[in-house]
Amino acid sequence: MDTYTYSAENVAKRLSQLRKYLKLNQKEFAKSIDVGYTQYNNWEKAKQRLSLEGGLKINAVYGTTLDFLFLNRRDTLPHAMAVAFAPKPLALSSKVSNEAPDD
């Protein structure tokens, strides 16, 4: 089972991921949720913690959830976002051996 832990740095990473997913720059994102650019920049750089009010504004505009923003629970997101934010599988090595393993 996943354990969900909060840290301002992880919230900042999710804010950046969300903003990039939406193809917005920081000023556009801040304006869309009715907060100042400096305030948003401080959240995304983890200089300040995302406030509950800020999280609720993001949820109202973009359909995210507090569980995602604060705890990285992707299962609470709309399907398209959950898929976009799912961990990517590790790439398989391009070098595959056809030799039998040594016993």
Jmol script that loads the backbone (N, CA, C; Angstrom):
load data "model"
ATOM      1  N   MET A   1       0.836  -1.187   0.000  1.00  0.00           N
ATOM      2  CA  MET A   1       0.000   0.000   0.000  1.00  0.00           C
ATOM      3  C   MET A   1       0.880   1.249   0.000  1.00  0.00           C
ATOM      4  N   ASP A   2       0.451   2.252  -0.758  1.00  0.00           N
ATOM      5  CA  ASP A   2       1.199   3.498  -0.806  1.00  0.00           C
ATOM      6  C   ASP A   2       1.069   4.244   0.509  1.00  0.00           C
ATOM      7  N   THR A   3       2.145   4.882   0.907  1.00  0.00           N
ATOM      8  CA  THR A   3       2.069   5.789   2.038  1.00  0.00           C
ATOM      9  C   THR A   3       2.191   7.194   1.487  1.00  0.00           C
ATOM     10  N   TYR A   4       1.374   8.059   1.986  1.00  0.00           N
ATOM     11  CA  TYR A   4       1.328   9.424   1.486  1.00  0.00           C
ATOM     12  C   TYR A   4       1.878  10.343   2.550  1.00  0.00           C
ATOM     13  N   THR A   5       2.900  11.087   2.177  1.00  0.00           N
ATOM     14  CA  THR A   5       3.501  12.029   3.108  1.00  0.00           C
ATOM     15  C   THR A   5       3.543  13.403   2.482  1.00  0.00           C
ATOM     16  N   TYR A   6       3.444  14.403   3.328  1.00  0.00           N
ATOM     17  CA  TYR A   6       3.424  15.792   2.887  1.00  0.00           C
ATOM     18  C   TYR A   6       4.802  16.407   3.032  1.00  0.00           C
ATOM     19  N   SER A   7       5.218  17.143   2.020  1.00  0.00           N
ATOM     20  CA  SER A   7       6.377  18.026   2.141  1.00  0.00           C
ATOM     21  C   SER A   7       6.172  19.179   1.170  1.00  0.00           C
ATOM     22  N   ALA A   8       6.611  20.348   1.554  1.00  0.00           N
ATOM     23  CA  ALA A   8       6.462  21.537   0.705  1.00  0.00           C
ATOM     24  C   ALA A   8       7.191  21.338  -0.619  1.00  0.00           C
ATOM     25  N   GLU A   9       8.321  20.644  -0.606  1.00  0.00           N
ATOM     26  CA  GLU A   9       9.083  20.407  -1.827  1.00  0.00           C
ATOM     27  C   GLU A   9       8.308  19.519  -2.798  1.00  0.00           C
ATOM     28  N   ASN A  10       7.647  18.492  -2.273  1.00  0.00           N
ATOM     29  CA  ASN A  10       6.867  17.611  -3.138  1.00  0.00           C
ATOM     30  C   ASN A  10       5.631  18.318  -3.689  1.00  0.00           C
ATOM     31  N   VAL A  11       5.003  19.154  -2.877  1.00  0.00           N
ATOM     32  CA  VAL A  11       3.867  19.940  -3.358  1.00  0.00           C
ATOM     33  C   VAL A  11       4.336  20.868  -4.474  1.00  0.00           C
ATOM     34  N   ALA A  12       5.485  21.479  -4.300  1.00  0.00           N
ATOM     35  CA  ALA A  12       6.039  22.379  -5.319  1.00  0.00           C
ATOM     36  C   ALA A  12       6.254  21.634  -6.634  1.00  0.00           C
ATOM     37  N   LYS A  13       6.770  20.402  -6.570  1.00  0.00           N
ATOM     38  CA  LYS A  13       6.972  19.603  -7.778  1.00  0.00           C
ATOM     39  C   LYS A  13       5.646  19.317  -8.467  1.00  0.00           C
ATOM     40  N   ARG A  14       4.619  18.990  -7.683  1.00  0.00           N
ATOM     41  CA  ARG A  14       3.306  18.701  -8.281  1.00  0.00           C
ATOM     42  C   ARG A  14       2.701  19.950  -8.904  1.00  0.00           C
ATOM     43  N   LEU A  15       2.896  21.111  -8.275  1.00  0.00           N
ATOM     44  CA  LEU A  15       2.402  22.353  -8.876  1.00  0.00           C
ATOM     45  C   LEU A  15       3.068  22.588 -10.224  1.00  0.00           C
ATOM     46  N   SER A  16       4.361  22.382 -10.282  1.00  0.00           N
ATOM     47  CA  SER A  16       5.089  22.561 -11.529  1.00  0.00           C
ATOM     48  C   SER A  16       4.614  21.560 -12.583  1.00  0.00           C
ATOM     49  N   GLN A  17       4.431  20.304 -12.182  1.00  0.00           N
ATOM     50  CA  GLN A  17       3.934  19.285 -13.109  1.00  0.00           C
ATOM     51  C   GLN A  17       2.568  19.669 -13.655  1.00  0.00           C
ATOM     52  N   LEU A  18       1.689  20.099 -12.771  1.00  0.00           N
ATOM     53  CA  LEU A  18       0.341  20.479 -13.182  1.00  0.00           C
ATOM     54  C   LEU A  18       0.384  21.649 -14.151  1.00  0.00           C
ATOM     55  N   ARG A  19       1.156  22.650 -13.816  1.00  0.00           N
ATOM     56  CA  ARG A  19       1.250  23.838 -14.668  1.00  0.00           C
ATOM     57  C   ARG A  19       1.781  23.472 -16.055  1.00  0.00           C
ATOM     58  N   LYS A  20       2.789  22.624 -16.103  1.00  0.00           N
ATOM     59  CA  LYS A  20       3.350  22.204 -17.390  1.00  0.00           C
ATOM     60  C   LYS A  20       2.361  21.330 -18.161  1.00  0.00           C
ATOM     61  N   TYR A  21       1.636  20.485 -17.455  1.00  0.00           N
ATOM     62  CA  TYR A  21       0.590  19.662 -18.078  1.00  0.00           C
ATOM     63  C   TYR A  21      -0.447  20.560 -18.753  1.00  0.00           C
ATOM     64  N   LEU A  22      -0.761  21.670 -18.106  1.00  0.00           N
ATOM     65  CA  LEU A  22      -1.742  22.618 -18.633  1.00  0.00           C
ATOM     66  C   LEU A  22      -1.148  23.559 -19.680  1.00  0.00           C
ATOM     67  N   LYS A  23       0.175  23.473 -19.869  1.00  0.00           N
ATOM     68  CA  LYS A  23       0.902  24.303 -20.844  1.00  0.00           C
ATOM     69  C   LYS A  23       0.753  25.794 -20.549  1.00  0.00           C
ATOM     70  N   LEU A  24       0.937  26.121 -19.269  1.00  0.00           N
ATOM     71  CA  LEU A  24       0.875  27.509 -18.827  1.00  0.00           C
ATOM     72  C   LEU A  24       2.208  27.910 -18.220  1.00  0.00           C
ATOM     73  N   ASN A  25       2.546  29.200 -18.335  1.00  0.00           N
ATOM     74  CA  ASN A  25       3.705  29.679 -17.599  1.00  0.00           C
ATOM     75  C   ASN A  25       3.228  30.080 -16.197  1.00  0.00           C
ATOM     76  N   GLN A  26       4.158  30.446 -15.340  1.00  0.00           N
ATOM     77  CA  GLN A  26       3.799  30.753 -13.950  1.00  0.00           C
ATOM     78  C   GLN A  26       2.828  31.931 -13.860  1.00  0.00           C
ATOM     79  N   LYS A  27       3.055  32.967 -14.654  1.00  0.00           N
ATOM     80  CA  LYS A  27       2.174  34.146 -14.595  1.00  0.00           C
ATOM     81  C   LYS A  27       0.760  33.793 -15.037  1.00  0.00           C
ATOM     82  N   GLU A  28       0.631  33.007 -16.093  1.00  0.00           N
ATOM     83  CA  GLU A  28      -0.689  32.595 -16.570  1.00  0.00           C
ATOM     84  C   GLU A  28      -1.405  31.745 -15.532  1.00  0.00           C
ATOM     85  N   PHE A  29      -0.665  30.813 -14.932  1.00  0.00           N
ATOM     86  CA  PHE A  29      -1.270  29.935 -13.925  1.00  0.00           C
ATOM     87  C   PHE A  29      -1.721  30.750 -12.718  1.00  0.00           C
ATOM     88  N   ALA A  30      -0.856  31.634 -12.236  1.00  0.00           N
ATOM     89  CA  ALA A  30      -1.199  32.470 -11.078  1.00  0.00           C
ATOM     90  C   ALA A  30      -2.458  33.295 -11.361  1.00  0.00           C
ATOM     91  N   LYS A  31      -2.520  33.903 -12.537  1.00  0.00           N
ATOM     92  CA  LYS A  31      -3.678  34.711 -12.895  1.00  0.00           C
ATOM     93  C   LYS A  31      -4.949  33.859 -12.963  1.00  0.00           C
ATOM     94  N   SER A  32      -4.824  32.656 -13.489  1.00  0.00           N
ATOM     95  CA  SER A  32      -5.995  31.791 -13.643  1.00  0.00           C
ATOM     96  C   SER A  32      -6.607  31.383 -12.308  1.00  0.00           C
ATOM     97  N   ILE A  33      -5.795  31.344 -11.253  1.00  0.00           N
ATOM     98  CA  ILE A  33      -6.326  30.977  -9.934  1.00  0.00           C
ATOM     99  C   ILE A  33      -6.452  32.197  -9.020  1.00  0.00           C
ATOM    100  N   ASP A  34      -6.269  33.381  -9.611  1.00  0.00           N
ATOM    101  CA  ASP A  34      -6.467  34.644  -8.902  1.00  0.00           C
ATOM    102  C   ASP A  34      -5.538  34.821  -7.702  1.00  0.00           C
ATOM    103  N   VAL A  35      -4.248  34.518  -7.927  1.00  0.00           N
ATOM    104  CA  VAL A  35      -3.226  34.825  -6.925  1.00  0.00           C
ATOM    105  C   VAL A  35      -2.111  35.587  -7.631  1.00  0.00           C
ATOM    106  N   GLY A  36      -1.331  36.303  -6.873  1.00  0.00           N
ATOM    107  CA  GLY A  36      -0.218  37.049  -7.451  1.00  0.00           C
ATOM    108  C   GLY A  36       0.887  36.124  -7.939  1.00  0.00           C
ATOM    109  N   TYR A  37       1.597  36.603  -8.940  1.00  0.00           N
ATOM    110  CA  TYR A  37       2.711  35.829  -9.496  1.00  0.00           C
ATOM    111  C   TYR A  37       3.744  35.485  -8.425  1.00  0.00           C
ATOM    112  N   THR A  38       4.121  36.452  -7.600  1.00  0.00           N
ATOM    113  CA  THR A  38       5.139  36.206  -6.568  1.00  0.00           C
ATOM    114  C   THR A  38       4.678  35.119  -5.611  1.00  0.00           C
ATOM    115  N   GLN A  39       3.414  35.178  -5.205  1.00  0.00           N
ATOM    116  CA  GLN A  39       2.865  34.156  -4.306  1.00  0.00           C
ATOM    117  C   GLN A  39       2.962  32.783  -4.941  1.00  0.00           C
ATOM    118  N   TYR A  40       2.509  32.670  -6.203  1.00  0.00           N
ATOM    119  CA  TYR A  40       2.560  31.370  -6.871  1.00  0.00           C
ATOM    120  C   TYR A  40       4.005  30.897  -7.027  1.00  0.00           C
ATOM    121  N   ASN A  41       4.887  31.786  -7.440  1.00  0.00           N
ATOM    122  CA  ASN A  41       6.291  31.428  -7.613  1.00  0.00           C
ATOM    123  C   ASN A  41       6.874  30.895  -6.305  1.00  0.00           C
ATOM    124  N   ASN A  42       6.517  31.511  -5.192  1.00  0.00           N
ATOM    125  CA  ASN A  42       6.995  31.038  -3.886  1.00  0.00           C
ATOM    126  C   ASN A  42       6.477  29.635  -3.582  1.00  0.00           C
ATOM    127  N   TRP A  43       5.247  29.328  -3.977  1.00  0.00           N
ATOM    128  CA  TRP A  43       4.712  27.978  -3.777  1.00  0.00           C
ATOM    129  C   TRP A  43       5.471  26.976  -4.636  1.00  0.00           C
ATOM    130  N   GLU A  44       5.677  27.329  -5.904  1.00  0.00           N
ATOM    131  CA  GLU A  44       6.318  26.391  -6.820  1.00  0.00           C
ATOM    132  C   GLU A  44       7.797  26.205  -6.516  1.00  0.00           C
ATOM    133  N   LYS A  45       8.415  27.169  -5.887  1.00  0.00           N
ATOM    134  CA  LYS A  45       9.830  27.055  -5.497  1.00  0.00           C
ATOM    135  C   LYS A  45       9.983  26.544  -4.065  1.00  0.00           C
ATOM    136  N   ALA A  46       8.865  26.234  -3.404  1.00  0.00           N
ATOM    137  CA  ALA A  46       8.838  25.735  -2.019  1.00  0.00           C
ATOM    138  C   ALA A  46       9.416  26.741  -1.038  1.00  0.00           C
ATOM    139  N   LYS A  47       9.346  28.035  -1.384  1.00  0.00           N
ATOM    140  CA  LYS A  47       9.760  29.076  -0.444  1.00  0.00           C
ATOM    141  C   LYS A  47       8.665  29.320   0.588  1.00  0.00           C
ATOM    142  N   GLN A  48       7.431  29.044   0.191  1.00  0.00           N
ATOM    143  CA  GLN A  48       6.276  29.092   1.088  1.00  0.00           C
ATOM    144  C   GLN A  48       5.430  27.863   0.818  1.00  0.00           C
ATOM    145  N   ARG A  49       4.704  27.419   1.821  1.00  0.00           N
ATOM    146  CA  ARG A  49       3.811  26.275   1.642  1.00  0.00           C
ATOM    147  C   ARG A  49       2.541  26.713   0.923  1.00  0.00           C
ATOM    148  N   LEU A  50       2.060  25.851   0.048  1.00  0.00           N
ATOM    149  CA  LEU A  50       0.781  26.083  -0.601  1.00  0.00           C
ATOM    150  C   LEU A  50      -0.286  26.159   0.488  1.00  0.00           C
ATOM    151  N   SER A  51      -1.071  27.212   0.471  1.00  0.00           N
ATOM    152  CA  SER A  51      -2.123  27.369   1.475  1.00  0.00           C
ATOM    153  C   SER A  51      -3.333  26.521   1.096  1.00  0.00           C
ATOM    154  N   LEU A  52      -4.166  26.230   2.074  1.00  0.00           N
ATOM    155  CA  LEU A  52      -5.413  25.515   1.819  1.00  0.00           C
ATOM    156  C   LEU A  52      -6.260  26.304   0.830  1.00  0.00           C
ATOM    157  N   GLU A  53      -6.331  27.614   1.017  1.00  0.00           N
ATOM    158  CA  GLU A  53      -7.090  28.466   0.108  1.00  0.00           C
ATOM    159  C   GLU A  53      -6.547  28.364  -1.321  1.00  0.00           C
ATOM    160  N   GLY A  54      -5.239  28.374  -1.459  1.00  0.00           N
ATOM    161  CA  GLY A  54      -4.623  28.235  -2.780  1.00  0.00           C
ATOM    162  C   GLY A  54      -4.940  26.889  -3.400  1.00  0.00           C
ATOM    163  N   GLY A  55      -4.854  25.846  -2.610  1.00  0.00           N
ATOM    164  CA  GLY A  55      -5.183  24.504  -3.100  1.00  0.00           C
ATOM    165  C   GLY A  55      -6.631  24.412  -3.549  1.00  0.00           C
ATOM    166  N   LEU A  56      -7.526  25.017  -2.780  1.00  0.00           N
ATOM    167  CA  LEU A  56      -8.946  24.999  -3.144  1.00  0.00           C
ATOM    168  C   LEU A  56      -9.201  25.771  -4.434  1.00  0.00           C
ATOM    169  N   LYS A  57      -8.481  26.876  -4.626  1.00  0.00           N
ATOM    170  CA  LYS A  57      -8.619  27.639  -5.883  1.00  0.00           C
ATOM    171  C   LYS A  57      -8.171  26.791  -7.069  1.00  0.00           C
ATOM    172  N   ILE A  58      -7.049  26.107  -6.917  1.00  0.00           N
ATOM    173  CA  ILE A  58      -6.543  25.248  -7.993  1.00  0.00           C
ATOM    174  C   ILE A  58      -7.552  24.144  -8.292  1.00  0.00           C
ATOM    175  N   ASN A  59      -8.088  23.537  -7.259  1.00  0.00           N
ATOM    176  CA  ASN A  59      -9.084  22.479  -7.441  1.00  0.00           C
ATOM    177  C   ASN A  59     -10.311  22.993  -8.181  1.00  0.00           C
ATOM    178  N   ALA A  60     -10.791  24.181  -7.801  1.00  0.00           N
ATOM    179  CA  ALA A  60     -11.994  24.738  -8.411  1.00  0.00           C
ATOM    180  C   ALA A  60     -11.790  25.033  -9.893  1.00  0.00           C
ATOM    181  N   VAL A  61     -10.616  25.521 -10.251  1.00  0.00           N
ATOM    182  CA  VAL A  61     -10.363  25.904 -11.640  1.00  0.00           C
ATOM    183  C   VAL A  61      -9.987  24.692 -12.499  1.00  0.00           C
ATOM    184  N   TYR A  62      -9.188  23.780 -11.967  1.00  0.00           N
ATOM    185  CA  TYR A  62      -8.618  22.714 -12.791  1.00  0.00           C
ATOM    186  C   TYR A  62      -9.109  21.303 -12.469  1.00  0.00           C
ATOM    187  N   GLY A  63      -9.947  21.145 -11.476  1.00  0.00           N
ATOM    188  CA  GLY A  63     -10.503  19.821 -11.186  1.00  0.00           C
ATOM    189  C   GLY A  63      -9.548  18.859 -10.519  1.00  0.00           C
ATOM    190  N   THR A  64      -8.508  19.389  -9.891  1.00  0.00           N
ATOM    191  CA  THR A  64      -7.581  18.533  -9.149  1.00  0.00           C
ATOM    192  C   THR A  64      -8.208  18.241  -7.782  1.00  0.00           C
ATOM    193  N   THR A  65      -7.458  17.662  -6.895  1.00  0.00           N
ATOM    194  CA  THR A  65      -7.938  17.401  -5.541  1.00  0.00           C
ATOM    195  C   THR A  65      -6.859  17.792  -4.538  1.00  0.00           C
ATOM    196  N   LEU A  66      -7.286  18.079  -3.331  1.00  0.00           N
ATOM    197  CA  LEU A  66      -6.308  18.361  -2.272  1.00  0.00           C
ATOM    198  C   LEU A  66      -5.448  17.134  -2.010  1.00  0.00           C
ATOM    199  N   ASP A  67      -6.049  15.947  -2.108  1.00  0.00           N
ATOM    200  CA  ASP A  67      -5.278  14.717  -1.920  1.00  0.00           C
ATOM    201  C   ASP A  67      -4.122  14.631  -2.912  1.00  0.00           C
ATOM    202  N   PHE A  68      -4.346  15.045  -4.147  1.00  0.00           N
ATOM    203  CA  PHE A  68      -3.260  15.031  -5.124  1.00  0.00           C
ATOM    204  C   PHE A  68      -2.235  16.115  -4.800  1.00  0.00           C
ATOM    205  N   LEU A  69      -2.702  17.337  -4.634  1.00  0.00           N
ATOM    206  CA  LEU A  69      -1.774  18.448  -4.427  1.00  0.00           C
ATOM    207  C   LEU A  69      -0.902  18.247  -3.196  1.00  0.00           C
ATOM    208  N   PHE A  70      -1.507  17.838  -2.097  1.00  0.00           N
ATOM    209  CA  PHE A  70      -0.758  17.744  -0.850  1.00  0.00           C
ATOM    210  C   PHE A  70      -0.138  16.371  -0.598  1.00  0.00           C
ATOM    211  N   LEU A  71      -0.770  15.296  -1.100  1.00  0.00           N
ATOM    212  CA  LEU A  71      -0.319  13.946  -0.754  1.00  0.00           C
ATOM    213  C   LEU A  71       0.045  13.072  -1.949  1.00  0.00           C
ATOM    214  N   ASN A  72      -0.084  13.590  -3.163  1.00  0.00           N
ATOM    215  CA  ASN A  72       0.238  12.860  -4.388  1.00  0.00           C
ATOM    216  C   ASN A  72      -0.656  11.644  -4.619  1.00  0.00           C
ATOM    217  N   ARG A  73      -1.888  11.717  -4.196  1.00  0.00           N
ATOM    218  CA  ARG A  73      -2.840  10.625  -4.451  1.00  0.00           C
ATOM    219  C   ARG A  73      -3.444  10.835  -5.831  1.00  0.00           C
ATOM    220  N   ARG A  74      -2.869  10.167  -6.809  1.00  0.00           N
ATOM    221  CA  ARG A  74      -3.338  10.315  -8.187  1.00  0.00           C
ATOM    222  C   ARG A  74      -4.673   9.643  -8.417  1.00  0.00           C
ATOM    223  N   ASP A  75      -5.033   8.669  -7.573  1.00  0.00           N
ATOM    224  CA  ASP A  75      -6.303   7.966  -7.744  1.00  0.00           C
ATOM    225  C   ASP A  75      -7.512   8.877  -7.509  1.00  0.00           C
ATOM    226  N   THR A  76      -7.299  10.058  -6.986  1.00  0.00           N
ATOM    227  CA  THR A  76      -8.397  10.995  -6.736  1.00  0.00           C
ATOM    228  C   THR A  76      -8.578  11.990  -7.883  1.00  0.00           C
ATOM    229  N   LEU A  77      -7.711  11.925  -8.885  1.00  0.00           N
ATOM    230  CA  LEU A  77      -7.758  12.862 -10.011  1.00  0.00           C
ATOM    231  C   LEU A  77      -8.707  12.377 -11.100  1.00  0.00           C
ATOM    232  N   PRO A  78      -9.146  13.298 -11.958  1.00  0.00           N
ATOM    233  CA  PRO A  78      -9.838  12.860 -13.170  1.00  0.00           C
ATOM    234  C   PRO A  78      -8.907  11.934 -13.959  1.00  0.00           C
ATOM    235  N   HIS A  79      -9.481  10.999 -14.686  1.00  0.00           N
ATOM    236  CA  HIS A  79      -8.707   9.941 -15.355  1.00  0.00           C
ATOM    237  C   HIS A  79      -7.556  10.480 -16.210  1.00  0.00           C
ATOM    238  N   ALA A  80      -7.813  11.450 -17.065  1.00  0.00           N
ATOM    239  CA  ALA A  80      -6.766  11.957 -17.971  1.00  0.00           C
ATOM    240  C   ALA A  80      -5.578  12.505 -17.186  1.00  0.00           C
ATOM    241  N   MET A  81      -5.852  13.216 -16.088  1.00  0.00           N
ATOM    242  CA  MET A  81      -4.754  13.740 -15.264  1.00  0.00           C
ATOM    243  C   MET A  81      -4.023  12.605 -14.561  1.00  0.00           C
ATOM    244  N   ALA A  82      -4.770  11.651 -14.037  1.00  0.00           N
ATOM    245  CA  ALA A  82      -4.150  10.524 -13.337  1.00  0.00           C
ATOM    246  C   ALA A  82      -3.189   9.786 -14.261  1.00  0.00           C
ATOM    247  N   VAL A  83      -3.587   9.593 -15.508  1.00  0.00           N
ATOM    248  CA  VAL A  83      -2.724   8.922 -16.479  1.00  0.00           C
ATOM    249  C   VAL A  83      -1.487   9.773 -16.768  1.00  0.00           C
ATOM    250  N   ALA A  84      -1.687  11.074 -16.951  1.00  0.00           N
ATOM    251  CA  ALA A  84      -0.565  11.970 -17.266  1.00  0.00           C
ATOM    252  C   ALA A  84       0.456  12.031 -16.133  1.00  0.00           C
ATOM    253  N   PHE A  85       0.000  11.908 -14.892  1.00  0.00           N
ATOM    254  CA  PHE A  85       0.893  12.024 -13.745  1.00  0.00           C
ATOM    255  C   PHE A  85       1.358  10.680 -13.197  1.00  0.00           C
ATOM    256  N   ALA A  86       0.976   9.589 -13.841  1.00  0.00           N
ATOM    257  CA  ALA A  86       1.403   8.267 -13.388  1.00  0.00           C
ATOM    258  C   ALA A  86       2.904   8.123 -13.581  1.00  0.00           C
ATOM    259  N   PRO A  87       3.555   7.400 -12.681  1.00  0.00           N
ATOM    260  CA  PRO A  87       4.992   7.183 -12.852  1.00  0.00           C
ATOM    261  C   PRO A  87       5.255   6.463 -14.178  1.00  0.00           C
ATOM    262  N   LYS A  88       6.301   6.867 -14.854  1.00  0.00           N
ATOM    263  CA  LYS A  88       6.669   6.264 -16.134  1.00  0.00           C
ATOM    264  C   LYS A  88       7.484   5.002 -15.870  1.00  0.00           C
ATOM    265  N   PRO A  89       7.217   3.933 -16.640  1.00  0.00           N
ATOM    266  CA  PRO A  89       8.012   2.714 -16.447  1.00  0.00           C
ATOM    267  C   PRO A  89       9.462   2.955 -16.856  1.00  0.00           C
ATOM    268  N   LEU A  90      10.344   2.241 -16.230  1.00  0.00           N
ATOM    269  CA  LEU A  90      11.757   2.353 -16.575  1.00  0.00           C
ATOM    270  C   LEU A  90      11.973   1.777 -17.967  1.00  0.00           C
ATOM    271  N   ALA A  91      12.799   2.434 -18.736  1.00  0.00           N
ATOM    272  CA  ALA A  91      13.098   1.956 -20.083  1.00  0.00           C
ATOM    273  C   ALA A  91      13.948   0.697 -19.994  1.00  0.00           C
ATOM    274  N   LEU A  92      13.628  -0.261 -20.841  1.00  0.00           N
ATOM    275  CA  LEU A  92      14.424  -1.481 -20.890  1.00  0.00           C
ATOM    276  C   LEU A  92      15.734  -1.182 -21.602  1.00  0.00           C
ATOM    277  N   SER A  93      16.730  -1.858 -21.182  1.00  0.00           N
ATOM    278  CA  SER A  93      18.029  -1.672 -21.818  1.00  0.00           C
ATOM    279  C   SER A  93      17.942  -2.079 -23.282  1.00  0.00           C
ATOM    280  N   SER A  94      18.562  -1.300 -24.150  1.00  0.00           N
ATOM    281  CA  SER A  94      18.552  -1.607 -25.579  1.00  0.00           C
ATOM    282  C   SER A  94      19.525  -2.734 -25.908  1.00  0.00           C
ATOM    283  N   LYS A  95      20.350  -3.065 -24.959  1.00  0.00           N
ATOM    284  CA  LYS A  95      21.333  -4.120 -25.152  1.00  0.00           C
ATOM    285  C   LYS A  95      20.822  -5.391 -24.487  1.00  0.00           C
ATOM    286  N   VAL A  96      20.364  -6.310 -25.305  1.00  0.00           N
ATOM    287  CA  VAL A  96      19.825  -7.559 -24.785  1.00  0.00           C
ATOM    288  C   VAL A  96      20.757  -8.672 -25.189  1.00  0.00           C
ATOM    289  N   SER A  97      21.105  -9.506 -24.258  1.00  0.00           N
ATOM    290  CA  SER A  97      22.012 -10.614 -24.528  1.00  0.00           C
ATOM    291  C   SER A  97      21.227 -11.825 -25.000  1.00  0.00           C
ATOM    292  N   ASN A  98      21.715 -12.474 -26.031  1.00  0.00           N
ATOM    293  CA  ASN A  98      21.119 -13.729 -26.509  1.00  0.00           C
ATOM    294  C   ASN A  98      21.852 -14.944 -25.955  1.00  0.00           C
ATOM    295  N   GLU A  99      22.841 -14.708 -25.127  1.00  0.00           N
ATOM    296  CA  GLU A  99      23.619 -15.793 -24.572  1.00  0.00           C
ATOM    297  C   GLU A  99      22.901 -16.388 -23.369  1.00  0.00           C
ATOM    298  N   ALA A 100      23.088 -17.688 -23.187  1.00  0.00           N
ATOM    299  CA  ALA A 100      22.516 -18.358 -22.036  1.00  0.00           C
ATOM    300  C   ALA A 100      23.275 -17.930 -20.799  1.00  0.00           C
ATOM    301  N   PRO A 101      22.611 -17.809 -19.664  1.00  0.00           N
ATOM    302  CA  PRO A 101      23.317 -17.419 -18.441  1.00  0.00           C
ATOM    303  C   PRO A 101      24.260 -18.519 -17.992  1.00  0.00           C
ATOM    304  N   ASP A 102      25.339 -18.102 -17.330  1.00  0.00           N
ATOM    305  CA  ASP A 102      26.294 -19.082 -16.775  1.00  0.00           C
ATOM    306  C   ASP A 102      25.664 -19.749 -15.582  1.00  0.00           C
ATOM    307  N   ASP A 103      25.873 -21.057 -15.492  1.00  0.00           N
ATOM    308  CA  ASP A 103      25.367 -21.795 -14.323  1.00  0.00           C
ATOM    309  C   ASP A 103      26.443 -22.050 -13.333  1.00  0.00           C
TER     310      ASP A 103
END
end "model"
wireframe off; spacefill off
backbone 0.3
color backbone group
